[in-house]
């Protein structure tokens, strides 16, 4: 049997994430997230529209060094597609943001053995944070924020 240069390792069993690549991704996500967070008050919300889809950003908690936000995607394409949700933690001291949970699942592990019973990718955490990056870029570059004008308080 040929080991393909793996020196006794079983293919797919030992995934090692590139820490510099991951940290760079999380640093960029932090800077992008700061552009879309409504403000840093618990309960603050922001709606962003991209095409027929609505995205909501909710500030869940604020601490000295962290802010937890929820990003919820409401699909406008079909009633058969459910909502997608990411729980993201911003670490202000390190200036990184990372996905800590998605769609009400358990916390995301740094890596998973593959194959596994829940069908997680071996680099699922990196992929979720790459998705967050794509999503944040779309919101910053193409998103629209609906304005709620209050004509009774002299804004119009």
DSSP file (Angstrom, degrees, kcal/mol; ACC not computed):
  #  RESIDUE AA STRUCTURE BP1 BP2  ACC     N-H-->O    O-->H-N    N-H-->O    O-->H-N    TCO  KAPPA ALPHA  PHI   PSI    X-CA   Y-CA   Z-CA
    1    1 A X              0   0    0      0, 0.0     2,-0.4     0, 0.0     0, 0.0   0.000 360.0 360.0 360.0 134.1    0.0    0.0    0.0
    2    2 A X        -     0   0    0      1,-0.1     0, 0.0     2,-0.0     0, 0.0  -0.707 360.0-158.0 -88.4 136.0    1.3    3.4   -1.0
    3    3 A X    >   -     0   0    0     -2,-0.4     3,-2.3     7,-0.0     6,-0.1   0.434  26.4-135.1 -95.6   1.7    1.2    6.1    1.8
    4    4 A X  T 3   -     0   0    0      1,-0.3    -2,-0.0     2,-0.1     0, 0.0   0.807  68.2 -58.2  51.3  35.2    1.3    9.1   -0.7
    5    5 A X  T 3  S+     0   0    0      1,-0.1    -1,-0.3     0, 0.0    -3,-0.0   0.606 111.0 118.5  76.6  11.6    3.9   10.8    1.5
    6    6 A X    X   -     0   0    0     -3,-2.3     3,-1.2     3,-0.1    -2,-0.1   0.528  68.7-138.3 -89.9  -5.5    1.7   10.9    4.5
    7    7 A X  T 3  S-     0   0    0      1,-0.3     3,-0.1     2,-0.0    -3,-0.1   0.914  74.5 -34.4  49.6  56.4    4.1    8.8    6.6
    8    8 A X  T 3  S+     0   0    0      1,-0.3    -1,-0.3    -5,-0.1     2,-0.2   0.368 104.5 132.5  88.0  -6.1    1.5    6.5    8.3
    9    9 A X    <   -     0   0    0     -3,-1.2     2,-0.5    -6,-0.1    -1,-0.3  -0.545  59.8-121.0 -80.8 146.3   -1.2    9.1    8.6
   10   10 A X    >>  -     0   0    0     -2,-0.2     3,-2.0    -3,-0.1     4,-0.6  -0.748  36.9-107.1 -84.2 126.3   -4.7    8.2    7.5
   11   11 A X  T 34 S+     0   0    0     -2,-0.5    -1,-0.1     1,-0.3    -5,-0.0  -0.259 101.1  12.9 -55.4 136.0   -5.9   10.6    4.7
   12   12 A X  T 34 S+     0   0    0      2,-0.2   102,-0.8     1,-0.1    -1,-0.3   0.325 104.4  93.6  84.3  -8.0   -8.5   13.1    6.0
   13   13 A X  T <4 S+     0   0    0     -3,-2.0     2,-0.8     1,-0.2    -2,-0.1   0.838  78.9  49.9 -87.5 -34.2   -7.9   12.4    9.6
   14   14 A X     <  +     0   0    0     -4,-0.6     2,-0.5    99,-0.1    -1,-0.2  -0.782  64.8 172.7-115.3  89.2   -5.4   15.0   10.6
   15   15 A X        -     0   0    0     -2,-0.8     2,-0.5    -3,-0.2     0, 0.0  -0.825   9.5-169.8 -95.9 129.9   -6.4   18.5    9.5
   16   16 A X        -     0   0    0     -2,-0.5     2,-0.2    95,-0.0    -2,-0.0  -0.979  16.8-137.6-121.8 119.3   -4.3   21.4   10.6
   17   17 A X        -     0   0    0     -2,-0.5     2,-1.0     1,-0.1     3,-0.1  -0.472  20.2-115.4 -75.9 142.5   -5.6   24.9   10.0
   18   18 A X     >  -     0   0    0      1,-0.2     4,-2.3    -2,-0.2     5,-0.2  -0.694  27.9-162.8 -76.5 105.4   -3.3   27.6    8.8
   19   19 A X  H  > S+     0   0    0     -2,-1.0     4,-2.9     1,-0.2     5,-0.3   0.902  85.0  51.3 -62.3 -44.3   -3.4   30.0   11.8
   20   20 A X  H  > S+     0   0    0      1,-0.2     4,-2.1     2,-0.2    -1,-0.2   0.911 112.4  47.3 -60.0 -40.2   -1.9   33.0    9.9
   21   21 A X  H  > S+     0   0    0      2,-0.2     4,-1.9     1,-0.2    -1,-0.2   0.908 114.5  47.0 -64.8 -42.5   -4.5   32.6    7.1
   22   22 A X  H  X S+     0   0    0     -4,-2.3     4,-2.3     2,-0.2    -2,-0.2   0.917 111.9  49.1 -66.8 -44.6   -7.3   32.2    9.7
   23   23 A X  H  X S+     0   0    0     -4,-2.9     4,-2.5     2,-0.2     5,-0.2   0.902 109.9  52.2 -63.6 -41.1   -6.3   35.2   11.8
   24   24 A X  H  X S+     0   0    0     -4,-2.1     4,-2.2    -5,-0.3    -1,-0.2   0.917 109.8  49.4 -60.1 -43.7   -6.0   37.4    8.7
   25   25 A X  H  X S+     0   0    0     -4,-1.9     4,-2.2     1,-0.2    -2,-0.2   0.925 112.6  47.0 -59.9 -45.9   -9.6   36.4    7.7
   26   26 A X  H  X S+     0   0    0     -4,-2.3     4,-1.8     2,-0.2    71,-1.7   0.839 109.9  53.4 -68.3 -33.9  -10.9   37.2   11.2
   27   27 A X  H  X S+     0   0    0     -4,-2.5     4,-1.8    69,-0.2    -1,-0.2   0.918 111.0  46.1 -65.8 -42.9   -9.1   40.5   11.3
   28   28 A X  H  X S+     0   0    0     -4,-2.2     4,-2.2     1,-0.2    -2,-0.2   0.884 110.2  53.7 -67.0 -38.0  -10.7   41.5    8.0
   29   29 A X  H  X S+     0   0    0     -4,-2.2     4,-2.8    68,-0.2    -1,-0.2   0.878 105.6  54.9 -62.7 -36.7  -14.1   40.3    9.2
   30   30 A X  H  X S+     0   0    0     -4,-1.8     4,-2.0    65,-0.2    -2,-0.2   0.942 109.1  46.1 -60.8 -48.8  -13.6   42.5   12.3
   31   31 A X  H  X S+     0   0    0     -4,-1.8     4,-0.6     1,-0.2    -1,-0.2   0.892 115.7  46.2 -63.9 -39.8  -13.1   45.7   10.2
   32   32 A X  H >X S+     0   0    0     -4,-2.2     3,-0.9     1,-0.2     4,-0.7   0.903 109.4  54.7 -68.5 -40.6  -16.0   44.8    7.9
   33   33 A X  H >X S+     0   0    0     -4,-2.8     4,-1.6     1,-0.3     3,-1.1   0.872 100.1  60.3 -62.8 -36.8  -18.3   44.0   10.9
   34   34 A X  H 3< S+     0   0    0     -4,-2.0    -1,-0.3     1,-0.3    -2,-0.2   0.791 100.3  57.4 -61.0 -26.2  -17.6   47.4   12.4
   35   35 A X  H << S+     0   0    0     -3,-0.9    -1,-0.3    -4,-0.6    -2,-0.2   0.737 114.1  35.8 -75.8 -22.9  -19.1   49.0    9.3
   36   36 A X  H << S+     0   0    0     -3,-1.1     2,-0.3    -4,-0.7    -2,-0.2   0.560  85.5 107.2-110.6 -10.2  -22.4   47.2    9.6
   37   37 A X     <  -     0   0    0     -4,-1.6     3,-0.1     1,-0.1     8,-0.1  -0.550  64.3-142.9 -70.0 129.6  -23.0   47.1   13.4
   38   38 A X        -     0   0    0     -2,-0.3     2,-0.3     1,-0.3    -1,-0.1   0.948  66.3 -49.9 -60.8 -51.4  -25.8   49.6   14.2
   39   39 A X        -     0   0    0      2,-0.2     2,-0.9     5,-0.1    -1,-0.3  -0.925  58.7 -92.2-171.2 171.6  -24.1   50.7   17.5
   40   40 A X  S    S+     0   0    0     -2,-0.3     2,-0.4    -3,-0.1    22,-0.0  -0.318  80.3 115.6 -98.0  55.1  -22.8   49.0   20.5
   41   41 A X  S >  S-     0   0    0     -2,-0.9     3,-2.3    20,-0.0    18,-0.3  -0.974  75.1-103.9-117.4 135.8  -25.9   48.9   22.6
   42   42 A X  T 3  S+     0   0    0     -2,-0.4    18,-0.2     1,-0.3     3,-0.1  -0.341 108.3  21.0 -57.8 131.1  -27.5   45.7   23.6
   43   43 A X  T 3  S+     0   0    0     16,-3.3    -1,-0.3     1,-0.3    17,-0.1   0.269  85.9 143.2  92.5 -10.4  -30.6   45.2   21.5
   44   44 A X    <   -     0   0    0     -3,-2.3    15,-2.5    15,-0.2     2,-0.3  -0.367  30.8-165.8 -63.1 142.1  -29.6   47.5   18.7
   45   45 A X  E     -A   58   0A   0     13,-0.2     2,-0.3    -3,-0.1    13,-0.2  -0.931  16.5-170.7-132.0 153.6  -30.7   46.3   15.3
   46   46 A X  E     -A   57   0A   0     11,-1.6    11,-2.6    -2,-0.3     2,-0.5  -0.991  11.3-150.8-141.8 137.4  -29.9   47.1   11.7
   47   47 A X  E     -A   56   0A   0     -2,-0.3     2,-0.4     9,-0.2    99,-0.3  -0.921  12.0-172.3-107.9 133.9  -31.7   45.8    8.6
   48   48 A X  E     -A   55   0A   0      7,-3.0     7,-2.8    -2,-0.5     2,-0.5  -0.995   8.5-154.0-126.0 130.8  -29.7   45.5    5.3
   49   49 A X  E     +AB  54 144A   0     95,-3.2    95,-2.1    -2,-0.4     2,-0.4  -0.891  14.8 176.1-107.0 132.0  -31.4   44.7    2.0
   50   50 A X  E >   -A   53   0A   0      3,-2.2     3,-2.1    -2,-0.5     2,-0.2  -0.943  68.4 -50.2-131.1 111.0  -29.7   42.9   -0.8
   51   51 A X  T 3  S-     0   0    0     -2,-0.4     0, 0.0     1,-0.3     0, 0.0  -0.444 121.6 -21.3  61.4-128.2  -32.0   42.2   -3.7
   52   52 A X  T 3  S+     0   0    0     -2,-0.2     2,-0.3    -3,-0.1    -1,-0.3   0.323 119.1  96.9 -94.5   8.2  -35.1   40.5   -2.3
   53   53 A X  E <   -A   50   0A   0     -3,-2.1    -3,-2.2    22,-0.1     2,-0.4  -0.769  59.3-150.9-103.6 144.9  -33.3   39.3    0.9
   54   54 A X  E     -AC  49  74A   0     20,-1.8    20,-3.3    -2,-0.3     2,-0.4  -0.935   9.1-167.3-112.3 134.4  -33.4   41.0    4.3
   55   55 A X  E     -AC  48  73A   0     -7,-2.8    -7,-3.0    -2,-0.4     2,-0.4  -0.962   3.7-161.5-119.8 137.6  -30.5   40.7    6.7
   56   56 A X  E     -AC  47  72A   0     16,-2.8    16,-2.9    -2,-0.4     2,-0.5  -0.970   4.7-162.6-122.4 134.8  -30.7   41.7   10.3
   57   57 A X  E     -AC  46  71A   0    -11,-2.6   -11,-1.6    -2,-0.4     2,-0.4  -0.975  12.9-175.0-115.6 123.8  -27.8   42.4   12.6
   58   58 A X  E     -AC  45  70A   0     12,-2.5    12,-2.5    -2,-0.5     2,-0.7  -0.970  23.7-134.7-122.7 131.5  -28.7   42.4   16.3
   59   59 A X  E     + C   0  69A   0    -15,-2.5   -16,-3.3    -2,-0.4    10,-0.2  -0.775  26.3 177.0 -85.1 116.1  -26.3   43.3   19.2
   60   60 A X  E     -     0   0A   0      8,-2.6     2,-0.3    -2,-0.7     9,-0.2   0.863  60.1  -4.0 -90.3 -41.6  -26.7   40.6   21.8
   61   61 A X  E     - C   0  68A   0      7,-1.5     7,-2.5   -19,-0.1     2,-0.4  -0.996  53.0-157.0-155.0 151.4  -24.2   41.5   24.4
   62   62 A X  E     + C   0  67A   0     -2,-0.3     2,-0.2     5,-0.2     5,-0.2  -0.996  19.2 166.7-132.9 126.6  -21.5   44.1   25.0
   63   63 A X        -     0   0    0      3,-3.2    -2,-0.0    -2,-0.4     0, 0.0  -0.724  52.8 -87.9-127.2 179.5  -18.5   43.6   27.4
   64   64 A X  S    S+     0   0    0     -2,-0.2     3,-0.0     1,-0.2    -1,-0.0   0.897 124.1  16.0 -58.5 -42.9  -15.3   45.4   27.9
   65   65 A X  S    S+     0   0    0     27,-0.1    27,-2.6     1,-0.1    28,-0.7   0.479 124.5  48.2-112.6  -4.8  -13.4   43.3   25.4
   66   66 A X  E     - D   0  91A   0     25,-0.2    -3,-3.2    26,-0.1     2,-0.4  -0.952  49.3-164.5-138.4 155.9  -16.1   41.6   23.3
   67   67 A X  E     -CD  62  90A   0     23,-1.8    23,-3.1    -2,-0.3     2,-0.5  -0.988  14.9-152.9-134.7 130.0  -19.3   42.3   21.5
   68   68 A X  E     +CD  61  89A   0     -7,-2.5    -8,-2.6    -2,-0.4    -7,-1.5  -0.898  18.6 178.0-104.4 129.8  -21.6   39.4   20.5
   69   69 A X  E     -CD  59  88A   0     19,-2.8    19,-2.9    -2,-0.5     2,-0.4  -0.915  20.9-142.9-127.0 155.9  -23.9   39.9   17.5
   70   70 A X  E     -CD  58  87A   0    -12,-2.5   -12,-2.5    -2,-0.3     2,-0.6  -0.971   9.2-160.0-115.8 133.6  -26.4   37.8   15.6
   71   71 A X  E     -CD  57  86A   0     15,-2.9    15,-2.5    -2,-0.4     2,-0.5  -0.968  12.5-172.2-113.7 120.1  -26.7   38.0   11.9
   72   72 A X  E     -CD  56  85A   0    -16,-2.9   -16,-2.8    -2,-0.6     2,-0.6  -0.951  10.5-156.9-119.2 127.7  -30.0   36.7   10.6
   73   73 A X  E     -CD  55  84A   0     11,-3.3    11,-1.7    -2,-0.5     2,-0.6  -0.910   5.1-161.9-105.0 118.4  -30.8   36.2    6.9
   74   74 A X  E     -C   54   0A   0    -20,-3.3   -20,-1.8    -2,-0.6     2,-0.3  -0.890  19.2-134.5-100.1 120.5  -34.4   36.2    6.0
   75   75 A X        -     0   0    0     -2,-0.6   -22,-0.1     6,-0.3     6,-0.1  -0.554  24.4-179.3 -79.7 133.4  -35.0   34.6    2.6
   76   76 A X  S    S+     0   0    0     -2,-0.3    -1,-0.1     1,-0.1     3,-0.1   0.354  70.3  77.1-105.7   2.0  -37.3   36.3    0.2
   77   77 A X  S    S-     0   0    0      1,-0.3     2,-0.3     4,-0.0    -1,-0.1   0.870 106.2  -5.3 -82.7 -37.8  -36.9   33.7   -2.5
   78   78 A X    >   -     0   0    0      3,-0.2     3,-0.9     1,-0.1    -1,-0.3  -0.994  51.4-130.4-158.1 147.4  -39.1   31.0   -1.2
   79   79 A X  T 3  S+     0   0    0     -2,-0.3    -1,-0.1     1,-0.2    -4,-0.0   0.614 106.6  66.5 -75.2 -10.6  -41.2   30.0    1.8
   80   80 A X  T 3  S+     0   0    0      2,-0.1     2,-0.6    -3,-0.0    -1,-0.2   0.617  83.9  82.6 -85.0 -13.5  -39.4   26.6    1.8
   81   81 A X  S <  S-     0   0    0     -3,-0.9    -6,-0.3    -6,-0.1    -3,-0.2  -0.824  74.8-144.9 -96.1 124.2  -36.0   28.1    2.6
   82   82 A X        -     0   0    0     -2,-0.6     2,-0.1     1,-0.2    -7,-0.1  -0.165  28.2 -79.3 -79.9 176.3  -35.5   28.7    6.3
   83   83 A X        -     0   0    0     -9,-0.1     2,-0.4    -8,-0.0    -9,-0.2  -0.405  37.7-143.3 -72.4 151.7  -33.7   31.5    8.0
   84   84 A X  E     -D   73   0A   0    -11,-1.7   -11,-3.3    -2,-0.1     2,-0.4  -0.961  20.1-172.6-115.8 137.2  -29.9   31.4    8.3
   85   85 A X  E     -D   72   0A   0     -2,-0.4    18,-3.2   -13,-0.2     2,-0.4  -0.993  12.3-171.1-137.7 137.6  -28.3   32.7   11.4
   86   86 A X  E     -DE  71 102A   0    -15,-2.5   -15,-2.9    -2,-0.4     2,-0.6  -0.987  13.5-150.6-123.0 134.9  -24.7   33.3   12.5
   87   87 A X  E     -DE  70 101A   0     14,-3.2    13,-3.0    -2,-0.4    14,-1.4  -0.936  24.4-172.2-100.5 123.7  -23.6   34.2   16.0
   88   88 A X  E     -DE  69  99A   0    -19,-2.9   -19,-2.8    -2,-0.6     2,-0.5  -0.945  14.0-154.9-122.9 136.7  -20.4   36.3   15.8
   89   89 A X  E     -DE  68  98A   0      9,-2.6     9,-2.1    -2,-0.4     2,-0.6  -0.950   6.1-154.8-112.0 127.9  -18.1   37.4   18.5
   90   90 A X  E     -DE  67  97A   0    -23,-3.1   -23,-1.8    -2,-0.5     2,-0.8  -0.902   4.0-156.7 -99.9 123.6  -16.0   40.6   18.0
   91   91 A X  E  >> -DE  66  96A   0      5,-3.4     5,-1.5    -2,-0.6     4,-1.5  -0.879   7.2-171.1-100.7 105.2  -12.8   40.6   20.2
   92   92 A X  T  45S+     0   0    0    -27,-2.6    -1,-0.2    -2,-0.8   -26,-0.1   0.829  80.9  53.8 -71.7 -32.3  -11.9   44.3   20.5
   93   93 A X  T  45S+     0   0    0    -28,-0.7    -1,-0.2     1,-0.2   -27,-0.1   0.898 121.4  30.6 -69.4 -38.7   -8.5   43.8   22.1
   94   94 A X  T  45S-     0   0    0    -29,-0.2    -2,-0.2     2,-0.1    -1,-0.2   0.585 103.3-132.6 -92.2 -12.4   -7.3   41.4   19.3
   95   95 A X  T  <5 +     0   0    0     -4,-1.5     2,-0.3     1,-0.2   -65,-0.2   0.931  61.7 126.0  55.4  52.3   -9.4   43.1   16.7
   96   96 A X  E   < -E   91   0A   0     -5,-1.5    -5,-3.4   -66,-0.1     2,-0.4  -0.952  44.3-158.0-132.1 154.2  -10.8   39.9   15.3
   97   97 A X  E     +E   90   0A   0    -71,-1.7     2,-0.3    -2,-0.3    -7,-0.2  -0.999  17.2 175.2-130.7 136.1  -14.3   38.6   14.6
   98   98 A X  E     -E   89   0A   0     -9,-2.1    -9,-2.6    -2,-0.4     2,-0.4  -0.995  35.9-108.0-143.4 150.6  -15.2   35.0   14.3
   99   99 A X  E     +E   88   0A   0     -2,-0.3   -11,-0.3   -11,-0.2     3,-0.1  -0.598  33.0 174.6 -71.7 127.0  -18.3   32.8   13.9
  100  100 A X  E     +     0   0A   0    -13,-3.0     8,-1.6     1,-0.4     2,-0.3   0.606  65.8   6.3-108.5 -17.9  -19.0   31.0   17.2
  101  101 A X  E     -E   87   0A   0    -14,-1.4   -14,-3.2     6,-0.2    -1,-0.4  -0.979  60.7-159.0-160.6 149.9  -22.3   29.4   16.3
  102  102 A X  E >   -E   86   0A   0      4,-0.5     3,-2.5    -2,-0.3   -16,-0.2  -1.000  69.6  -8.2-139.8 142.7  -24.5   28.9   13.3
  103  103 A X  T 3  S-     0   0    0    -18,-3.2   -17,-0.1    -2,-0.4    -1,-0.1   0.836 121.6 -60.8  42.8  46.6  -28.2   28.1   12.9
  104  104 A X  T 3  S+     0   0    0      1,-0.2    -1,-0.3   -19,-0.1     3,-0.1   0.630 102.0 137.0  64.4  15.5  -28.7   27.3   16.6
  105  105 A X    <   -     0   0    0     -3,-2.5    -1,-0.2     1,-0.2     3,-0.1  -0.265  63.3 -77.0 -82.0 175.7  -26.1   24.5   16.5
  106  106 A X  S    S-     0   0    0      1,-0.2    -4,-0.5    -5,-0.1    -1,-0.2  -0.166  70.8 -66.9 -63.0 166.8  -23.5   23.8   19.1
  107  107 A X        -     0   0    0     -6,-0.1     2,-0.4     1,-0.1    -6,-0.2  -0.233  60.3-104.1 -55.5 146.6  -20.4   26.0   19.1
  108  108 A X        -     0   0    0     -8,-1.6     2,-0.1    -3,-0.1    -1,-0.1  -0.615  32.8-139.3 -80.2 127.8  -18.2   25.5   16.1
  109  109 A X        -     0   0    0     -2,-0.4    16,-0.4     1,-0.1     3,-0.1  -0.476  20.6-115.6 -81.5 156.5  -15.1   23.5   16.7
  110  110 A X  S    S-     0   0    0      1,-0.2    16,-0.3    -2,-0.1     2,-0.3   0.856  93.7  -8.6 -61.0 -34.6  -11.7   24.5   15.2
  111  111 A X        -     0   0    0     13,-0.1     2,-0.4    14,-0.1    -1,-0.2  -0.983  64.5-142.2-157.7 162.5  -11.7   21.3   13.2
  112  112 A X        -     0   0    0     10,-1.2     2,-0.2    -2,-0.3   -97,-0.1  -0.956  25.0-112.4-129.0 146.3  -13.5   18.0   12.8
  113  113 A X        -     0   0    0     -2,-0.4     2,-0.4   -99,-0.1  -100,-0.1  -0.512  51.4-104.5 -68.4 147.9  -12.4   14.5   12.1
  114  114 A X  S    S+     0   0    0   -102,-0.8     2,-0.1    -2,-0.2     7,-0.1  -0.994  97.6  30.3-132.4 131.0  -13.7   13.5    8.7
  115  115 A X  S    S+     0   0    0     -2,-0.4     2,-0.3     5,-0.1    -1,-0.1   0.566  83.8 167.5 -76.0 161.4  -16.0   11.7    8.1
  116  116 A X    >   -     0   0    0      4,-0.2     3,-1.7    -2,-0.1    -1,-0.1  -0.949  47.7-108.3-139.5 159.7  -18.1   12.4   11.1
  117  117 A X  T 3  S+     0   0    0     -2,-0.3    -1,-0.0     1,-0.3    -3,-0.0   0.782 117.5  49.5 -61.6 -29.0  -21.8   11.7   12.0
  118  118 A X  T 3  S-     0   0    0      2,-0.1    -1,-0.3    -3,-0.0     0, 0.0   0.416 107.1-124.2 -92.5   2.9  -22.9   15.3   11.7
  119  119 A X    <   +     0   0    0     -3,-1.7     2,-0.2     1,-0.2    -2,-0.1   0.793  49.8 164.6  61.3  31.4  -21.3   15.7    8.2
  120  120 A X        -     0   0    0     -7,-0.1    -1,-0.2     1,-0.1    -4,-0.2  -0.530  40.9-113.6 -73.6 145.6  -19.2   18.7    9.3
  121  121 A X    >   -     0   0    0     -2,-0.2     3,-1.6     1,-0.1     4,-0.2  -0.474  24.0-117.5 -72.1 153.1  -16.3   19.6    6.9
  122  122 A X  T 3  S+     0   0    0      1,-0.3   -10,-1.2   -11,-0.1     3,-0.2   0.810 118.0  37.1 -63.7 -27.2  -12.9   19.1    8.5
  123  123 A X  T 3> S+     0   0    0    -12,-0.2     4,-2.3     1,-0.2    -1,-0.3  -0.166  77.5 136.3-113.0  37.9  -12.4   22.9    8.1
  124  124 A X  H <>  +     0   0    0     -3,-1.6     4,-2.6     1,-0.2     5,-0.2   0.851  68.4  54.2 -56.4 -40.7  -15.9   24.0    8.9
  125  125 A X  H  > S+     0   0    0    -16,-0.4     4,-2.0   -15,-0.3    -1,-0.2   0.923 110.3  46.6 -62.9 -43.9  -14.9   26.9   11.2
  126  126 A X  H  > S+     0   0    0    -16,-0.3     4,-2.3    -3,-0.3    -2,-0.2   0.929 112.4  50.8 -63.2 -43.7  -12.7   28.4    8.4
  127  127 A X  H  X S+     0   0    0     -4,-2.3     4,-2.4     1,-0.2    -2,-0.2   0.896 108.9  50.6 -63.3 -40.4  -15.5   27.9    5.9
  128  128 A X  H  X S+     0   0    0     -4,-2.6     4,-2.3     1,-0.2    -1,-0.2   0.894 112.3  47.2 -64.1 -38.8  -18.1   29.6    8.1
  129  129 A X  H  X S+     0   0    0     -4,-2.0     4,-2.0     2,-0.2    -2,-0.2   0.832 110.3  52.1 -72.5 -31.4  -15.8   32.6    8.6
  130  130 A X  H  X S+     0   0    0     -4,-2.3     4,-2.3     2,-0.2    -2,-0.2   0.882 109.7  50.3 -67.6 -38.5  -15.0   32.8    4.9
  131  131 A X  H  X S+     0   0    0     -4,-2.4     4,-2.8     2,-0.2    -2,-0.2   0.918 108.2  52.5 -62.9 -43.2  -18.8   32.8    4.3
  132  132 A X  H  X S+     0   0    0     -4,-2.3     4,-2.9     1,-0.2     5,-0.2   0.908 108.2  51.7 -57.7 -42.4  -19.1   35.6    6.9
  133  133 A X  H  X S+     0   0    0     -4,-2.0     4,-2.5     2,-0.2    -2,-0.2   0.937 111.3  46.2 -60.4 -47.5  -16.4   37.6    4.9
  134  134 A X  H  X S+     0   0    0     -4,-2.3     4,-2.3     1,-0.2    -2,-0.2   0.913 114.0  49.0 -60.8 -42.6  -18.3   37.1    1.7
  135  135 A X  H  X S+     0   0    0     -4,-2.8     4,-2.3     2,-0.2    -2,-0.2   0.918 111.6  48.0 -64.4 -45.0  -21.6   38.2    3.4
  136  136 A X  H  X S+     0   0    0     -4,-2.9     4,-2.7     2,-0.2     5,-0.2   0.892 110.7  51.7 -64.6 -40.0  -20.0   41.3    5.0
  137  137 A X  H  X S+     0   0    0     -4,-2.5     4,-2.8    -5,-0.2     5,-0.3   0.933 110.2  49.2 -61.0 -45.6  -18.4   42.3    1.7
  138  138 A X  H  X>S+     0   0    0     -4,-2.3     4,-2.6     1,-0.2     5,-0.6   0.908 112.8  47.6 -60.8 -42.1  -21.8   42.0    0.0
  139  139 A X  H  X5S+     0   0    0     -4,-2.3     4,-1.1     3,-0.2    -2,-0.2   0.920 115.6  43.6 -65.7 -43.8  -23.5   44.1    2.7
  140  140 A X  H  <5S+     0   0    0     -4,-2.7    -2,-0.2     1,-0.2    -1,-0.2   0.905 124.6  33.8 -69.2 -41.2  -20.9   46.8    2.7
  141  141 A X  H  <5S+     0   0    0     -4,-2.8    -2,-0.2    -5,-0.2    -3,-0.2   0.823 137.3  13.6 -87.4 -32.2  -20.6   47.0   -1.1
  142  142 A X  H  <5S+     0   0    0     -4,-2.6   -91,-0.3    -5,-0.3    -3,-0.2   0.470  93.8 113.2-125.2  -4.7  -24.2   46.3   -2.3
  143  143 A X     << -     0   0    0     -4,-1.1     2,-0.4    -5,-0.6   -93,-0.2  -0.345  46.9-153.2 -76.5 152.6  -26.5   46.5    0.8
  144  144 A X  B     -B   49   0A   0    -95,-2.1   -95,-3.2    -2,-0.1     2,-0.6  -0.978   6.2-146.8-121.9 138.0  -29.1   49.1    1.3
  145  145 A X        -     0   0    0     -2,-0.4   -97,-0.2   -97,-0.2     2,-0.1  -0.921  22.8-127.3-104.5 116.0  -30.3   50.3    4.7
  146  146 A X        -     0   0    0     -2,-0.6     2,-0.5   -99,-0.3   -99,-0.2  -0.395  22.3-134.4 -61.9 134.3  -34.0   51.2    4.8
  147  147 A X        -     0   0    0     -2,-0.1     2,-0.9     1,-0.0    -1,-0.1  -0.784   9.1-155.4 -92.9 131.6  -34.5   54.7    6.2
  148  148 A X        -     0   0    0     -2,-0.5     2,-0.3     2,-0.0    -2,-0.0  -0.798  16.4-162.8-106.4  88.8  -37.2   55.1    8.8
  149  149 A X        -     0   0    0     -2,-0.9     2,-0.8     1,-0.1     3,-0.1  -0.534   9.0-152.8 -75.5 133.9  -38.1   58.7    8.5
  150  150 A X    > > -     0   0    0     -2,-0.3     5,-1.4     1,-0.1     3,-1.2  -0.865  12.2-177.0-107.9  97.2  -40.1   60.1   11.4
  151  151 A X  G > 5S+     0   0    0     -2,-0.8     3,-0.9     1,-0.3    -1,-0.1   0.710  77.8  64.1 -70.2 -18.9  -42.0   63.0    9.9
  152  152 A X  G 3 5S+     0   0    0      1,-0.2    -1,-0.3     2,-0.1    -2,-0.0   0.691 100.4  50.8 -79.1 -17.0  -43.5   63.9   13.3
  153  153 A X  G < 5S-     0   0    0     -3,-1.2    -1,-0.2     0, 0.0    -2,-0.2   0.134 120.2-101.1-108.0  20.3  -40.1   64.8   14.8
  154  154 A X  T < 5S+     0   0    0     -3,-0.9    -3,-0.2     1,-0.1    -2,-0.1   0.642  83.6 126.0  80.3  15.6  -39.0   67.1   12.1
  155  155 A X      <       0   0    0     -5,-1.4    -4,-0.2     1,-0.2    -1,-0.1   0.761 360.0 360.0 -77.9 -22.2  -36.7   64.8   10.1
  156  156 A X              0   0    0     -6,-0.3    -1,-0.2    -5,-0.1    -5,-0.1   0.343 360.0 360.0-120.3 360.0  -38.5   65.5    6.9
